[in-house]
Amino acid sequence: MPNIQKPPTAMFEFQQYLGFLLFLSILTLGFWLMFFLVGFVSYWVGGASYEMYKERRAKKKHKDLDNQSKL
């Protein structure tokens, strides 16, 4: 009996391929979401800090003007 070779089989089945694509899609979306949120949150914190600094500076300036007017 001759030695008959079997045809090569697929490395993955179609459902495994879809699962892998779904995993890559979720991973990619998560990466870009984190990238966006890190940029947005740092912008938000920086802006809030700057606004707080301006308020404190204005309050100090107002307090100094009051003290000078009382003298």
Helices and strands as residue ranges (DSSP letters): H 14-70
